[in-house]
């Protein structure tokens, strides 16, 4: 009987190890899905674009299931508890909206998916990832960005109606700088998606430069090549949000000096900053001169309409005040109605998938959709942004890893006023999850660390 019990324990331990390995492999696969899903939708199978739109969900679901089976959701975390309660209450609120406003219930469930489904994924990623897997994510990102830069150049120098600039909806064309140059969309189907990819890469590459030589995710020449490629993508996309997010990430990277406070690291930071400046100047002035001129012209044109870059960023969280405040009701217009997908479900066709049925600005659209409940949802996100920043500062001090706080810059600004309730939200929730994992690395009382320690005996 004792032998049977021993074999049962061995089998159970092996099963747990397999589940943990599979879950981590799926998280890596999800990053690749985020990057390449759009390419499949717009270039390989455009007729099945809406089917492949949910391909990432097919990867997310088993990650959530395995996290639940491994009992690794952070059920004692106030942030998770409040998120779980809010998700249930908001679903009930959405059902009430559906009945009161005679709405298609699919819009409500689609909206709940945008607001909360990927949020649970973030907590799963934060609970599952270890340092080895995070390093692999950084390696994949740095290496993949090099061919991504070549794709960006191909799109930039091709006309808007070229195959390489094709989007998944035939009636929607790529945006041009001028008659000869087109703004790159990379592998994504949405013209608004590249800025969030760029911010992710800025955090990864800056951290790679600041990590001690030989311990980084890639050889220095590859990091430099990937960095030059990112400058090309940044210029050839020309989005103002790309620059705003990049500046915030850089600010958080500088803050790592105050967290680590070692002469050797401060010197590396100074060298890293000088390297970044030289890389940016050389790339933008000499290597990608045409793209830089196109980007500058676009900034001037758009700036005349939208105002300063700071005004563009702040508008996301302030536009609900003023004249448009009247568009907010107590009950709200309906959970998920304002996004492109919600508009497509409302009208019954995909031609509305790229149009905002309500406001484009994140805070205003959330309040228009959810009414009074929207204030609670935004309050949670503000608290989450503050929490991830405070935790990241402490974790950077503990781990001496600049990626922790640098990536938190992207996660914090995304949580505060990023588009986390629409089609581009997955990469931002993904980043939030990686940040939580980085914050938890090295903690002995971390559930997954305790589990792995138990399995090692």
Buried (B, 14 or more C-beta within 10 A) or exposed (E): EEEEEEEEEEEEBEEBBEBBEEBBEBBBBBBEBBBBBBBBBBBEEBEEBEEBBEBBBEBBEBBBEBBEEBEBBBEEBEBBEBBBEBBEEBBEBBBBBBEEBEBBEBBBBBBBBBBBBBBBBBBBBBBBBBEEBBBBBBBBBBBBBBEBBEBBBBBBBBBBEEEBBBBBBEEBBBBBBEEEBBBBBBBBBBBBBBBBBBBBBBBBBBBBBBBEEEEBBBEEEBBBBBBBBBBBBBBBBBBBBBBBBBBBBBEBBBBBBEBBEEEEBBEBBEEBBEBBEEBBEEBBEEBBEBBBBBBEBBBEEBBEEEEEBEEBBBBBBBBBEEEBEEBBEEBBBBBBBBBBBBBBBBEEEBBBBBEBBBBBBBBBBBBBBBBEBBBBBBEBBBBBBEBBBEBBBEBBBBBBBBBBBBBBBBBBBBBBBBBBBBBBBBBBBBBBBBBBBBBBBEEEEBBBBEBBEEEEE
